[in-house]
Amino acid sequence: MERGTLTPEETVLACSENLLQTYFSLGLAIPNTTMIQEEGFRACVGEFDHPICNFAAGLNLDPWSAKQLRELAAKKKVFNVYTLPSDKPRHVGELLYRCDFRVGYRLIQMVAEPAGRHYGPHMRMAETAERRIETAQFMTEQFFNRQSESFRQRVAQATADASNMEIYELLVYDRRCGAIMLCPGDGVLGVYNLCVASANRGVGLGKELTAWALSEAHKRGQIVTLQCDARLQGWYSNQGFRTTGTIDVYTLSKSVSSDIMNAT
Ligand SMILES: CC(C)(COP(=O)(O)OP(=O)(O)OC[C@H]1O[C@@H](n2cnc3c(N)ncnc32)[C@H](O)[C@@H]1OP(=O)(O)O)[C@@H](O)C(=O)NCCC(=O)NCCS
C-alpha cells in the first residue's frame, strides 16, 4: 500500500497492525508458546510466566468474549491485555473494567512522515545469528537492566529469532553505542527497542537513531510508527512525531484472579 493513499483511519489501523505483528512475532519466538484466535481477541499463551508471551490484543469484544478473556487471564500468573486505537467497540475499556481488568500503564502511539535527511553515524544491519543475538542482548540491557539475567537472555533470544524484525546497530568508532529494531509492514515502518547505551546518552545519539529511521522509511516509501512512554512523547514530538492514540495495558486485578483460580 502506498503511504500517500492512507487515510487517518487507515493510518491508525496500519500502526496497530504493525504492533500486533511485532508483539506476536516476539511472543511466538519464545519456546512453548501458542497463539489463540477467538472471535473477540487474539492471544499469545506461553509457559514462560511473562507478558512477552502471555497477552491478548486485537480486540473486538462483546460482554461474552470479555468474560472468556477474563477466564483465560485468570489461569495465568501474568497476562496483559493491550487496547489499541483500532479496537472495537469504542467502549472496550468499559467491557474490560466490568470483567475486573484494570489499567496498569499507558503507552502513546505516534506516527511521523518520512524524511530524507542524510545520516552521519554508521548504522549496520545485524545480519548473522551471532550479531542478532549480541545486539538483542545489548537492547535488553538498556531496557531491562533491573530484571534477571535469565529473563534478559530469553527476551534477547526471542528478539534475535523473530526473523521478520530487522535489527541494526549504531556504531561509533566501531563500538556499539545504540540499536534499533524495525518491523516493516504495509505502508508503515514500525520502530521498536530504540536505545542508546547508558554511558553514551545525552549527546544526540537517540535523535540520530530516530532521524535514521525516518530516512530509512523515506527510502521505503513508508510512514513511521512507534509506541512510547508518556515521558518521551515530547522528545518524539520535537522530532516530527504526532500522537495518533494510546495503548492501555490492562491486567486482571490480583484479588479477582486468585479468587477465580481458588474456585476451580
Ligand atoms: C530515550 C533514549 C533513546 C534517548 O537517547 P539519548 O541519546 O540520550 O537522546 P539524545 O541525546 O538524542 O536526546 C537527549 C534528550 O532526550 C531527553 N530524554 C532522554 N530520555 C528521556 C526520558 N526517559 N524521559 C524524558 N526525556 C528523556 C533528555 O532529557 C534530552 O533532552 P534535551 O535534548 O532537551 O537535552 C535513551 O535514553 C535510552 O536508550 N533509554 C532507554 C531505552 C528507551 O526508553 N528507549 C525509548 C523507547 S520508545
The ligand as a MOL file (V3000), in Angstrom:
LIG
                    3D

  0  0  0     0  0            999 V3000
M  V30 BEGIN CTAB
M  V30 COUNTS 48 50 0 0 0
M  V30 BEGIN ATOM
M  V30 1 C 15.4490 7.5540 25.0960 0
M  V30 2 C 16.9160 7.3990 24.6640 0
M  V30 3 C 16.9970 6.5820 23.3870 0
M  V30 4 C 17.4530 8.8170 24.3950 0
M  V30 5 O 18.7880 8.6710 23.9060 0
M  V30 6 P 19.8580 9.8640 24.0260 0
M  V30 7 O 20.9990 9.5210 23.1530 0
M  V30 8 O 20.1300 10.1960 25.4280 0
M  V30 9 O 18.9810 11.0370 23.3680 0
M  V30 10 P 19.5300 12.4190 22.8310 0
M  V30 11 O 20.8840 12.7130 23.3840 0
M  V30 12 O 19.3610 12.4620 21.3620 0
M  V30 13 O 18.4300 13.3860 23.4480 0
M  V30 14 C 18.5040 13.6560 24.8280 0
M  V30 15 C 17.2240 14.3190 25.2270 0
M  V30 16 O 16.2240 13.3280 25.4680 0
M  V30 17 C 15.6890 13.5250 26.7730 0
M  V30 18 N 15.3660 12.2000 27.3300 0
M  V30 19 C 16.0970 11.0700 27.2790 0
M  V30 20 N 15.4740 10.0660 27.9380 0
M  V30 21 C 14.3330 10.5900 28.4400 0
M  V30 22 C 13.2680 10.0820 29.2270 0
M  V30 23 N 13.2180 8.8220 29.6470 0
M  V30 24 N 12.2670 10.9100 29.5280 0
M  V30 25 C 12.2660 12.1990 29.1130 0
M  V30 26 N 13.2530 12.7440 28.3650 0
M  V30 27 C 14.2610 11.9550 28.0360 0
M  V30 28 C 16.8110 14.1860 27.5430 0
M  V30 29 O 16.3030 14.9210 28.6210 0
M  V30 30 C 17.4480 15.0900 26.4950 0
M  V30 31 O 16.7250 16.2860 26.3990 0
M  V30 32 P 17.3790 17.6010 25.7150 0
M  V30 33 O 17.6220 17.2810 24.2570 0
M  V30 34 O 16.3340 18.6370 25.9110 0
M  V30 35 O 18.6420 17.8340 26.4780 0
M  V30 36 C 17.7900 6.7690 25.7930 0
M  V30 37 O 17.5570 7.4700 26.9860 0
M  V30 38 C 17.5320 5.2980 26.0410 0
M  V30 39 O 18.1030 4.4340 25.3810 0
M  V30 40 N 16.6550 4.9870 27.0130 0
M  V30 41 C 16.3360 3.5850 27.3880 0
M  V30 42 C 15.5260 2.9030 26.3020 0
M  V30 43 C 14.2550 3.6730 25.9470 0
M  V30 44 O 13.4670 4.0490 26.8140 0
M  V30 45 N 14.0250 3.8650 24.6240 0
M  V30 46 C 12.8460 4.5440 24.1010 0
M  V30 47 C 11.9020 3.5540 23.5200 0
M  V30 48 S 10.4110 4.3240 22.9490 0
M  V30 END ATOM
M  V30 BEGIN BOND
M  V30 1 1 1 2
M  V30 2 1 2 3
M  V30 3 1 2 4
M  V30 4 1 2 36
M  V30 5 1 4 5
M  V30 6 1 5 6
M  V30 7 2 6 7
M  V30 8 1 6 8
M  V30 9 1 6 9
M  V30 10 1 9 10
M  V30 11 2 10 11
M  V30 12 1 10 12
M  V30 13 1 10 13
M  V30 14 1 13 14
M  V30 15 1 14 15
M  V30 16 1 15 16
M  V30 17 1 15 30
M  V30 18 1 16 17
M  V30 19 1 17 18
M  V30 20 1 17 28
M  V30 21 1 18 19
M  V30 22 1 18 27
M  V30 23 2 19 20
M  V30 24 1 20 21
M  V30 25 1 21 22
M  V30 26 2 21 27
M  V30 27 1 22 23
M  V30 28 2 22 24
M  V30 29 1 24 25
M  V30 30 2 25 26
M  V30 31 1 26 27
M  V30 32 1 28 29
M  V30 33 1 28 30
M  V30 34 1 30 31
M  V30 35 1 31 32
M  V30 36 2 32 33
M  V30 37 1 32 34
M  V30 38 1 32 35
M  V30 39 1 36 37
M  V30 40 1 36 38
M  V30 41 2 38 39
M  V30 42 1 38 40
M  V30 43 1 40 41
M  V30 44 1 41 42
M  V30 45 1 42 43
M  V30 46 2 43 44
M  V30 47 1 43 45
M  V30 48 1 45 46
M  V30 49 1 46 47
M  V30 50 1 47 48
M  V30 END BOND
M  V30 END CTAB
M  END
